[in-house]
Amino acid sequence: MAVLLYLLSGVCFGQSSPNEKEVIKNAELEWQEGHYQKGFNLFKGAVAINPQNNYTNFRVGEIYFLSDSAKIKALPYLLNAIKYSSRSKNDSAIMAYYYLGYCYMLEENYDSASICFKKYKADLPNTKENEQAIKEIDRNLQICYSAPGILQQTTEYASYLINGIHKQNLYVLNLGDSINTKFPEYAQIVFNNDSNISFTSRRPTKENPKVDEVTGKYLEDIYECKKDKKGVWSSPSLYSRQIHLHETELYTASVFMSADQNTLFSYRDGSILESKRENGKWGVPKDLSKSIKKLKGAYVPSIFLSDDGTKLILVTDMEGGYGGRDIYMCTLDSTGNWKEPENLGPQINTAEDEDGPFLLPDNKTLFFSSKGHGGLGGYDIFVSKYDSGKWSTPINMGAPINSPADDIYFSYKDYKGYFSSSRLGGFGDLDIYSYDIEPKPPKHDTMIAKMDTGIKTLKLSCTVYFQLAKHDLNKKYYPRLDSVIAMLKANPRMKISVNGYTCAIGGDSYNKDLSVMRASVVASYLFKHGVGFDRLVYQGFGKTHYVAPNDGKQNYLNRRTEVYQMVK
């Protein structure tokens, strides 16, 4: 972010007590010496001494915002920094509006964000040194204008952009605390039919106790988790040791694994390393720049190899681009070697950063993240198609794939995919999320269900589907349930059974409770619309009576509640 620099000597401290001044002084010293946690705690202590000091409120708010994992906690402190500032302009109040604008964007409060950015811009001198800062604010104001419209896009539209099929819902789920922590997790690679996942994390471990001097974060390393038969991820193990890195060469990031799972690309010190698997074991990694000369000395954080192995898509900030990080493509020559990378052009690349490319097997549909094409804020995920020798105008994937935070490293296969996001509601910083696309359910609403509930034979009348781990009743099912209500009113002696079910993900007890809640929410809707409880029973069957395999492709169909007519 481009920010207006300020000097400590130019900041108004307000009326500070001797004790408060000493705490602030010590806080600054600890911060300058790199003792960030101590410095932060002292700033918070200063706020406790004097809650109306605009400067210490600003410093706590600023540190929360820059911490990545707790940005939204900055809000009350930034508001106080403005509230308790003197009427004369001072740097802490000006900068508070800057950070406050971003906080409001994270909350999807784009009107308030726009007001803050405009106030910040009004106090920026229109000089050459502030040129980038002004461009940044203008870009944010455009986002504030367009984002509400993007948020109105339906999940069905997002799924259509992915697989080209209409009227399929898309559900997003955080992978949970087996994988995600308050530290960054990202750049996931899923393999072995969705049963293994490797990813990059900046978490502290015995093997990885070092901190990056520039970012203040723990160094990167690659981890792996395995999924058990119940769909639960195991605790992570260090994966980077499997690719024959020397002890001093750990702190490496995962980037991409080929479709045949025999080529692994990893990242270290700005370069891409290529490892080949032979006889089930990874060989010694080789620097990719040795075979692609233009990459020598260039910063290459991301790479993607097409399913057929003929296209290598990479991200780099080498000279000759459009600004920031650009996306390039290499193709094979007649001898099977990679040609030099070619920039994908201004339709894809902008003056800002692009990253995280992913190409579907058709070799024409490209997903990537960008900060320069507008959107909801931060990195947004876009899709573009190659047709008649050029890339189409990128389309924003919208919510729930995108958020006001950073959304990156998108992937997709067989109705399921993954991406990384720093959105609110996660464990902190970047987390790894999965998403499922719900296929159109089979038309079985009129079938006779061969099922013994101990009551009577049941005839299926209506099916309601739910998101993974959810029991919220979607409004789109109201017409179906209204039809059941009309049927009951027309047949006063008819009774129904409302049965809830789940897929196989999670434990037996958890799924039993979830299935009961799914049945209950449907029964409650019917009761509120005049169906007496003497005419219905509701019950949960947990993860039983599957109508589709729990194979990661069709188990969406098992997350359901079914309404049956009781017939003799």
C-alpha positions as CSV (number, residue, x, y, z in Angstrom):
1,M,0.0,0.0,0.0
2,A,1.2,3.5,-0.7
3,V,0.9,5.5,2.5
4,L,1.7,9.1,3.5
5,L,4.8,9.0,5.6
6,Y,4.8,10.8,8.8
7,L,7.5,11.7,11.3
8,L,7.2,11.0,15.0
9,S,8.3,14.6,15.8
10,G,5.3,16.0,13.8
11,V,2.7,14.0,15.6
12,C,0.4,15.6,18.2
13,F,0.6,13.6,21.5
14,G,-2.2,15.5,23.2
15,Q,-2.1,16.2,26.9
16,S,0.0,13.2,28.2
17,S,0.9,12.5,31.8
18,P,4.5,11.9,32.8
19,N,3.8,8.2,33.2
20,E,2.0,8.0,29.9
21,K,4.8,9.8,28.1
22,E,7.3,7.2,29.5
23,V,5.2,4.3,28.3
24,I,4.9,5.8,24.8
25,K,8.6,6.4,24.7
26,N,9.4,2.8,25.7
27,A,6.8,1.6,23.2
28,E,8.5,3.5,20.4
29,L,12.0,2.1,21.4
30,E,10.8,-1.5,21.6
31,W,9.1,-1.1,18.2
32,Q,12.2,0.4,16.6
33,E,14.4,-2.4,17.9
34,G,12.1,-5.0,16.3
35,H,10.4,-6.1,19.6
36,Y,7.0,-5.7,18.0
37,Q,4.9,-7.6,20.5
38,K,6.4,-5.7,23.4
39,G,6.0,-2.4,21.6
40,F,2.4,-3.2,20.8
41,N,1.6,-4.2,24.3
42,L,3.1,-0.9,25.6
43,F,1.0,1.1,23.1
44,K,-2.1,-0.7,24.4
45,G,-1.0,0.1,27.9
46,A,-0.7,3.8,27.0
47,V,-4.3,3.7,25.7
48,A,-5.4,2.1,29.0
49,I,-3.8,5.0,30.9
50,N,-5.4,7.6,28.6
51,P,-8.1,6.4,26.3
52,Q,-8.5,9.8,24.8
53,N,-4.9,10.1,23.4
54,N,-5.3,10.3,19.6
55,Y,-1.8,9.2,18.8
56,T,-1.7,6.0,20.9
57,N,-5.2,5.0,19.6
58,F,-3.9,5.5,16.1
59,R,-0.7,3.4,16.7
60,V,-2.8,0.5,18.2
61,G,-5.2,0.7,15.3
62,E,-2.4,0.9,12.7
63,I,-0.6,-2.1,14.2
64,Y,-3.8,-4.1,14.3
65,F,-4.5,-3.2,10.6
66,L,-1.0,-4.1,9.5
67,S,-1.0,-7.4,11.4
68,D,-3.1,-9.2,8.7
69,S,-4.7,-11.5,11.2
70,A,-6.6,-8.9,13.1
71,K,-7.3,-6.0,10.8
72,I,-10.9,-5.4,11.8
73,K,-9.8,-4.9,15.5
74,A,-8.3,-1.6,14.3
75,L,-11.8,0.0,13.9
76,P,-12.5,1.4,17.4
77,Y,-9.0,2.7,17.8
78,L,-8.9,4.4,14.5
79,L,-12.3,6.0,15.2
80,N,-11.0,7.2,18.6
81,A,-7.8,8.6,16.9
82,I,-10.1,10.8,14.7
83,K,-12.5,11.6,17.6
84,Y,-9.8,12.8,19.9
85,S,-7.7,14.6,17.3
86,S,-7.4,18.4,17.6
87,R,-9.2,20.4,14.9
88,S,-5.9,21.3,13.3
89,K,-4.7,18.7,10.9
90,N,-2.3,16.1,12.1
91,D,-0.8,13.0,10.5
92,S,-2.4,10.4,12.8
93,A,-5.9,11.6,12.0
94,I,-5.2,11.8,8.3
95,M,-3.7,8.3,8.3
96,A,-6.6,7.0,10.4
97,Y,-9.0,7.8,7.6
98,Y,-6.8,5.8,5.2
99,Y,-6.8,2.6,7.4
100,L,-10.4,3.1,8.3
101,G,-11.4,3.1,4.7
102,Y,-9.9,-0.4,4.3
103,C,-11.5,-1.7,7.5
104,Y,-14.9,-0.6,6.2
105,M,-14.2,-2.3,2.9
106,L,-13.6,-5.6,4.8
107,E,-17.0,-5.2,6.4
108,E,-18.5,-4.6,2.9
109,N,-19.5,-1.1,4.1
110,Y,-18.5,0.6,0.9
111,D,-20.4,3.8,1.5
112,S,-18.4,4.5,4.7
113,A,-15.2,3.4,3.1
114,S,-15.8,5.9,0.3
115,I,-16.3,8.7,2.7
116,C,-13.0,7.9,4.5
117,F,-10.9,7.6,1.3
118,K,-12.3,11.0,0.1
119,K,-11.3,12.6,3.4
120,Y,-7.9,11.1,3.2
121,K,-7.4,12.2,-0.4
122,A,-8.5,15.8,0.5
123,D,-5.6,16.1,2.9
124,L,-3.0,14.7,0.4
125,P,-0.9,17.3,-1.3
126,N,-1.1,16.9,-5.0
127,T,2.6,16.3,-5.5
128,K,4.7,13.9,-7.5
129,E,5.7,12.0,-4.3
130,N,2.0,11.3,-3.6
131,E,1.1,10.3,-7.1
132,Q,0.9,6.6,-6.3
133,A,-1.1,7.2,-3.2
134,I,-3.6,9.2,-5.1
135,K,-3.9,6.5,-7.8
136,E,-4.5,3.9,-5.0
137,I,-7.3,6.0,-3.5
138,D,-8.9,6.6,-6.9
139,R,-8.8,2.8,-7.5
140,N,-10.4,2.2,-4.1
141,L,-13.1,4.7,-4.8
142,Q,-13.9,2.9,-8.0
143,I,-14.1,-0.4,-6.1
144,C,-16.5,1.2,-3.5
145,Y,-18.7,2.3,-6.5
146,S,-18.8,-1.1,-8.3
147,A,-18.5,-3.6,-5.4
148,P,-22.2,-3.5,-4.3
149,G,-23.2,-4.6,-7.8
150,I,-20.7,-7.5,-7.7
151,L,-22.0,-8.7,-4.4
152,Q,-25.5,-9.0,-5.9
153,Q,-24.2,-11.8,-8.3
154,T,-25.7,-15.1,-7.3
155,T,-23.8,-18.3,-6.4
156,E,-25.4,-19.9,-9.4
157,Y,-23.6,-17.2,-11.6
158,A,-20.2,-18.1,-9.9
159,S,-20.7,-21.8,-10.7
160,Y,-21.7,-21.0,-14.2
161,L,-18.5,-19.1,-14.8
162,I,-16.6,-22.2,-13.6
163,N,-18.3,-25.0,-15.5
164,G,-20.7,-23.3,-17.9
165,I,-23.8,-25.0,-16.4
166,H,-26.7,-23.0,-15.3
167,K,-28.6,-23.1,-12.0
168,Q,-26.1,-24.8,-9.8
169,N,-25.4,-23.5,-6.3
170,L,-21.9,-23.0,-5.0
171,Y,-20.9,-23.4,-1.3
172,V,-17.7,-22.2,0.4
173,L,-16.2,-23.8,3.5
174,N,-13.1,-23.0,5.6
175,L,-11.0,-26.2,5.9
176,G,-10.9,-25.8,9.7
177,D,-8.2,-25.9,12.4
178,S,-6.6,-29.1,11.2
179,I,-5.1,-27.0,8.4
180,N,-5.6,-23.3,9.1
181,T,-4.1,-21.3,12.0
182,K,-3.8,-17.7,13.0
183,F,-0.7,-17.7,10.7
184,P,-0.9,-17.6,6.8
185,E,-1.8,-20.8,5.0
186,Y,-2.0,-20.7,1.2
187,A,-0.9,-22.1,-2.2
188,Q,-2.7,-25.5,-1.7
189,I,-2.1,-28.5,-3.9
190,V,-4.7,-31.3,-3.7
191,F,-3.9,-34.7,-5.1
192,N,-4.7,-38.4,-4.8
193,N,-8.3,-37.9,-5.7
194,D,-8.8,-35.2,-3.1
195,S,-7.4,-37.3,-0.2
196,N,-4.1,-35.4,0.2
197,I,-3.3,-31.7,0.4
198,S,0.0,-29.9,0.6
199,F,0.2,-26.2,1.3
200,T,2.4,-23.4,2.4
201,S,2.3,-22.1,6.0
202,R,4.2,-19.5,7.9
203,R,3.6,-21.1,11.3
204,P,6.3,-21.6,13.9
205,T,7.5,-25.2,14.5
206,K,10.6,-26.8,15.9
207,E,11.9,-27.2,12.4
208,N,10.9,-23.7,11.4
209,P,11.6,-21.2,14.2
210,K,13.0,-18.4,12.1
211,V,11.3,-15.1,11.3
212,D,11.6,-13.1,8.0
213,E,13.4,-9.9,8.9
214,V,11.5,-7.9,6.3
215,T,7.9,-9.1,7.0
216,G,8.2,-10.0,10.6
217,K,6.5,-13.4,9.8
218,Y,7.8,-16.9,10.2
219,L,9.5,-18.3,7.1
220,E,7.6,-20.4,4.7
221,D,7.5,-24.2,4.6
222,I,5.4,-26.9,2.9
223,Y,3.1,-29.1,4.9
224,E,0.9,-32.1,4.1
225,C,-2.4,-33.4,5.5
226,K,-4.3,-36.6,4.6
227,K,-8.0,-37.1,4.7
228,D,-9.5,-40.1,6.5
229,K,-12.5,-42.2,5.5
230,K,-14.8,-39.8,7.3
231,G,-13.5,-36.8,5.3
232,V,-11.5,-35.4,8.3
233,W,-8.0,-33.9,7.6
234,S,-5.1,-35.2,9.7
235,S,-2.6,-33.0,11.6
236,P,0.0,-31.6,9.2
237,S,3.4,-33.0,8.7
238,L,6.4,-31.3,7.1
239,Y,6.4,-32.1,3.4
240,S,9.5,-30.2,2.3
241,R,11.7,-32.9,3.6
242,Q,10.3,-35.3,1.0
243,I,11.7,-33.3,-1.9
244,H,15.3,-33.7,-0.8
245,L,16.1,-30.2,0.4
246,H,19.2,-29.7,2.5
247,E,18.6,-28.8,6.1
248,T,19.6,-25.2,5.3
249,E,17.4,-25.1,2.3
250,L,14.1,-25.6,4.1
251,Y,11.6,-22.7,4.2
252,T,10.2,-23.4,0.8
253,A,6.7,-22.8,-0.6
254,S,4.5,-25.2,-2.5
255,V,3.5,-23.9,-6.0
256,F,2.0,-26.6,-8.2
257,M,1.9,-30.3,-9.0
258,S,1.4,-31.7,-12.5
259,A,-1.8,-33.7,-13.3
260,D,0.2,-37.0,-13.4
261,Q,1.6,-36.1,-9.9
262,N,5.2,-36.7,-11.1
263,T,6.4,-33.1,-11.4
264,L,6.4,-30.7,-8.4
265,F,7.2,-27.0,-8.6
266,S,8.2,-25.2,-5.4
267,Y,9.4,-21.7,-4.6
268,R,12.5,-20.6,-2.7
269,D,14.2,-17.2,-2.6
270,G,12.3,-15.8,-5.6
271,S,13.0,-18.8,-7.9
272,I,11.0,-21.8,-9.0
273,L,12.4,-25.3,-8.3
274,E,11.3,-28.3,-10.3
275,S,11.3,-31.8,-8.8
276,K,10.6,-35.1,-10.7
277,R,9.2,-38.2,-9.1
278,E,10.7,-41.5,-10.0
279,N,9.8,-44.9,-8.4
280,G,7.6,-43.1,-5.9
281,K,10.4,-40.7,-4.7
282,W,11.2,-37.1,-5.5
283,G,14.5,-36.3,-7.1
284,V,16.7,-33.4,-6.3
285,P,15.1,-30.0,-7.2
286,K,16.5,-28.1,-10.1
287,D,16.2,-24.3,-10.7
288,L,13.8,-23.7,-13.6
289,S,15.8,-20.7,-14.7
290,K,18.5,-23.0,-16.0
291,S,16.2,-24.1,-18.8
292,I,14.3,-20.8,-19.2
293,K,17.0,-18.1,-19.4
294,K,14.8,-15.1,-19.0
295,L,13.8,-16.3,-15.6
296,K,17.4,-16.0,-14.3
297,G,17.4,-13.4,-11.5
298,A,13.7,-12.8,-11.9
299,Y,11.1,-13.0,-9.1
300,V,8.8,-15.9,-9.9
301,P,6.2,-16.6,-7.1
302,S,3.7,-18.7,-9.0
303,I,3.6,-21.3,-11.8
304,F,1.1,-23.6,-13.5
305,L,1.5,-26.5,-15.9
306,S,-1.4,-27.4,-18.2
307,D,-2.9,-30.9,-17.9
308,D,-1.4,-31.9,-21.2
309,G,2.0,-30.6,-20.3
310,T,2.2,-28.2,-23.3
311,K,1.8,-24.9,-21.5
312,L,3.7,-23.4,-18.6
313,I,2.0,-20.3,-17.1
314,L,4.1,-18.3,-14.7
315,V,4.0,-15.1,-12.7
316,T,7.0,-12.7,-12.6
317,D,7.9,-9.1,-12.3
318,M,10.7,-9.1,-14.9
319,E,11.3,-6.1,-17.0
320,G,9.0,-5.5,-20.0
321,G,5.7,-6.1,-18.2
322,Y,2.7,-3.8,-17.6
323,G,3.6,-3.1,-14.0
324,G,3.9,-5.2,-10.8
325,R,3.6,-8.9,-11.3
326,D,2.4,-10.1,-14.7
327,I,1.3,-13.5,-16.0
328,Y,3.3,-15.1,-18.8
329,M,3.1,-18.3,-20.8
330,C,5.7,-20.7,-22.2
331,T,5.1,-23.3,-24.9
332,L,7.1,-26.2,-26.0
333,D,9.4,-26.1,-29.1
334,S,9.9,-28.9,-31.6
335,T,12.6,-30.5,-29.3
336,G,10.4,-30.5,-26.3
337,N,12.1,-27.6,-24.5
338,W,10.3,-24.5,-23.1
339,K,10.4,-21.4,-25.3
340,E,11.0,-18.1,-23.6
341,P,7.9,-16.7,-21.7
342,E,5.5,-14.4,-23.5
343,N,3.4,-11.8,-21.7
344,L,-0.4,-12.6,-21.9
345,G,-1.0,-8.9,-22.7
346,P,-3.0,-6.0,-21.3
347,Q,-6.3,-7.8,-21.4
348,I,-5.0,-10.0,-18.5
349,N,-2.2,-7.9,-17.0
350,T,-2.6,-4.5,-15.4
351,A,-0.4,-1.9,-13.7
352,E,-1.1,-3.7,-10.4
353,D,-0.3,-7.3,-9.4
354,E,-1.6,-10.5,-11.0
355,D,-1.0,-13.9,-9.5
356,G,-2.2,-17.5,-9.0
357,P,-3.0,-18.6,-12.6
358,F,-5.0,-21.8,-13.1
359,L,-5.9,-23.2,-16.6
360,L,-8.8,-25.7,-17.1
361,P,-8.0,-28.8,-19.2
362,D,-9.5,-27.2,-22.3
363,N,-6.4,-24.9,-22.3
364,K,-8.7,-21.9,-23.0
365,T,-10.3,-21.0,-19.7
366,L,-7.9,-19.1,-17.4
367,F,-8.6,-18.2,-13.7
368,F,-6.2,-15.8,-12.0
369,S,-6.1,-13.2,-9.2
370,S,-5.7,-9.5,-9.8
371,K,-5.6,-6.3,-7.8
372,G,-5.9,-4.2,-11.0
373,H,-9.3,-5.2,-12.6
374,G,-11.5,-3.8,-9.9
375,G,-13.7,-6.0,-7.7
376,L,-14.4,-6.2,-4.0
377,G,-11.0,-5.2,-2.7
378,G,-7.5,-6.8,-2.5
379,Y,-6.9,-9.7,-4.8
380,D,-10.0,-10.9,-6.6
381,I,-10.3,-14.0,-8.7
382,F,-11.2,-13.6,-12.4
383,V,-11.9,-15.8,-15.4
384,S,-11.0,-15.2,-19.0
385,K,-11.3,-17.3,-22.1
386,Y,-8.9,-17.6,-25.1
387,D,-10.8,-17.3,-28.4
388,S,-9.8,-16.3,-31.9
389,G,-6.2,-15.5,-30.9
390,K,-7.0,-13.3,-27.9
391,W,-8.1,-13.4,-24.2
392,S,-11.6,-12.2,-23.4
393,T,-12.3,-9.4,-20.9
394,P,-11.8,-10.9,-17.4
395,I,-15.0,-11.4,-15.4
396,N,-15.1,-11.1,-11.6
397,M,-16.2,-14.4,-10.0
398,G,-18.2,-12.5,-7.4
399,A,-19.2,-13.7,-3.9
400,P,-18.8,-16.1,-2.3
401,I,-15.5,-16.9,-4.2
402,N,-14.4,-13.3,-3.8
403,S,-14.4,-11.1,-0.7
404,P,-13.2,-7.6,0.2
405,A,-9.9,-9.3,1.4
406,D,-7.3,-11.2,-0.7
407,D,-8.6,-14.2,-2.6
408,I,-6.0,-16.2,-4.5
409,Y,-4.7,-19.6,-5.7
410,F,-8.0,-20.8,-7.2
411,S,-8.3,-24.4,-8.4
412,Y,-11.1,-26.6,-9.7
413,K,-11.8,-30.3,-10.6
414,D,-15.0,-32.4,-10.7
415,Y,-17.5,-30.0,-9.0
416,K,-15.0,-29.1,-6.3
417,G,-12.2,-26.7,-5.8
418,Y,-10.0,-24.7,-3.4
419,F,-8.7,-21.2,-2.9
420,S,-6.9,-19.1,-0.3
421,S,-8.5,-16.1,1.4
422,S,-7.8,-13.6,4.2
423,R,-11.6,-12.8,4.5
424,L,-13.2,-12.0,7.8
425,G,-14.4,-15.1,9.8
426,G,-11.3,-17.2,9.3
427,F,-8.7,-18.3,11.7
428,G,-6.4,-15.3,10.9
429,D,-4.4,-14.0,7.9
430,L,-4.8,-16.3,4.8
431,D,-6.8,-19.5,5.3
432,I,-7.5,-22.3,2.8
433,Y,-11.1,-22.7,1.7
434,S,-12.9,-25.4,-0.3
435,Y,-16.0,-24.8,-2.5
436,D,-18.5,-27.3,-3.8
437,I,-20.8,-26.9,-6.8
438,E,-24.1,-28.6,-6.3
439,P,-25.2,-30.5,-9.4
440,K,-28.8,-30.4,-10.5
441,P,-30.6,-32.9,-8.3
442,P,-32.1,-35.9,-10.0
443,K,-35.9,-35.6,-10.6
444,H,-37.0,-38.2,-8.0
445,D,-39.6,-36.2,-6.2
446,T,-42.4,-38.6,-7.3
447,M,-40.6,-41.9,-6.7
448,I,-41.7,-44.3,-4.0
449,A,-39.1,-44.5,-1.3
450,K,-38.4,-48.0,-0.2
451,M,-37.7,-47.1,3.4
452,D,-38.9,-48.6,6.7
453,T,-39.4,-45.9,9.4
454,G,-41.5,-48.1,11.7
455,I,-44.6,-46.1,10.8
456,K,-45.9,-46.6,7.2
457,T,-44.7,-46.8,3.6
458,L,-43.7,-43.3,2.5
459,K,-44.1,-41.6,-0.8
460,L,-41.6,-38.8,-1.5
461,S,-43.2,-35.4,-2.1
462,C,-40.5,-32.8,-1.8
463,T,-36.7,-32.5,-1.3
464,V,-34.8,-29.5,0.2
465,Y,-31.1,-29.3,-0.1
466,F,-28.6,-27.6,2.3
467,Q,-25.1,-26.3,2.2
468,L,-22.3,-28.3,3.8
469,A,-22.5,-28.2,7.6
470,K,-25.5,-25.8,7.4
471,H,-29.2,-26.1,8.3
472,D,-30.4,-22.7,7.0
473,L,-33.6,-23.0,4.8
474,N,-33.0,-21.3,1.4
475,K,-35.9,-19.2,0.2
476,K,-35.8,-20.8,-3.2
477,Y,-37.4,-23.9,-1.6
478,Y,-40.4,-22.0,-0.3
479,P,-42.5,-22.7,-3.4
480,R,-41.8,-26.5,-3.0
481,L,-42.9,-26.4,0.6
482,D,-45.9,-24.2,-0.2
483,S,-47.0,-27.0,-2.7
484,V,-46.8,-29.5,0.2
485,I,-48.9,-27.1,2.4
486,A,-51.5,-26.8,-0.4
487,M,-51.6,-30.6,-0.8
488,L,-52.2,-31.1,2.9
489,K,-55.0,-28.5,2.9
490,A,-56.7,-30.3,0.0
491,N,-56.3,-33.6,1.9
492,P,-57.3,-33.1,5.5
493,R,-56.5,-36.7,6.5
494,M,-53.0,-36.8,5.0
495,K,-50.0,-36.8,7.3
496,I,-46.3,-36.3,6.4
497,S,-42.9,-37.3,7.7
498,V,-40.0,-34.8,7.5
499,N,-36.7,-36.6,7.4
500,G,-33.3,-35.0,7.6
501,Y,-30.0,-36.4,6.3
502,T,-26.3,-35.5,5.9
503,C,-23.3,-36.5,3.8
504,A,-20.5,-38.6,5.2
505,I,-18.2,-35.6,6.3
506,G,-17.9,-35.5,10.1
507,G,-18.7,-37.8,13.0
508,D,-21.8,-39.8,13.7
509,S,-23.1,-37.8,16.6
510,Y,-22.5,-34.4,14.8
511,N,-24.3,-35.6,11.7
512,K,-27.2,-37.0,13.7
513,D,-27.7,-33.6,15.4
514,L,-27.3,-31.8,12.1
515,S,-29.9,-34.0,10.4
516,V,-32.4,-33.3,13.1
517,M,-31.9,-29.5,12.8
518,R,-32.4,-29.8,9.0
519,A,-35.6,-31.7,9.5
520,S,-36.7,-29.2,12.3
521,V,-36.2,-26.1,10.1
522,V,-38.5,-27.5,7.4
523,A,-41.1,-28.7,9.9
524,S,-41.1,-25.2,11.5
525,Y,-41.8,-23.6,8.1
526,L,-44.7,-25.9,7.6
527,F,-46.1,-25.3,11.1
528,K,-45.8,-21.5,10.7
529,H,-47.9,-21.8,7.6
530,G,-50.8,-23.7,9.2
531,V,-49.7,-27.4,9.2
532,G,-50.4,-28.7,12.7
533,F,-47.8,-30.9,14.5
534,D,-50.5,-33.6,14.8
535,R,-50.1,-34.0,11.0
536,L,-46.4,-34.4,10.8
537,V,-43.4,-36.1,12.4
538,Y,-39.8,-35.0,11.9
539,Q,-36.7,-36.9,12.6
540,G,-33.0,-37.0,11.7
541,F,-31.2,-40.0,10.2
542,G,-27.7,-38.7,10.2
543,K,-25.4,-39.9,7.5
544,T,-27.6,-42.8,6.3
545,H,-29.9,-43.5,3.4
546,Y,-27.6,-42.0,0.8
547,V,-29.0,-41.1,-2.6
548,A,-25.6,-40.5,-4.1
549,P,-22.0,-41.7,-3.5
550,N,-19.9,-39.7,-1.0
551,D,-17.1,-39.3,-3.5
552,G,-16.6,-35.5,-3.4
553,K,-18.5,-35.2,-6.6
554,Q,-22.1,-36.1,-5.8
555,N,-22.3,-36.0,-2.0
556,Y,-24.1,-32.6,-2.2
557,L,-27.2,-34.6,-2.9
558,N,-27.0,-36.3,0.5
559,R,-27.3,-32.9,2.4
560,R,-31.1,-32.8,2.3
561,T,-34.4,-33.0,4.1
562,E,-37.2,-35.0,2.4
563,V,-40.9,-34.6,3.0
564,Y,-42.9,-37.9,2.6
565,Q,-46.6,-38.6,2.4
566,M,-47.6,-41.3,4.8
567,V,-49.5,-43.9,2.8
568,K,-51.0,-47.2,3.7
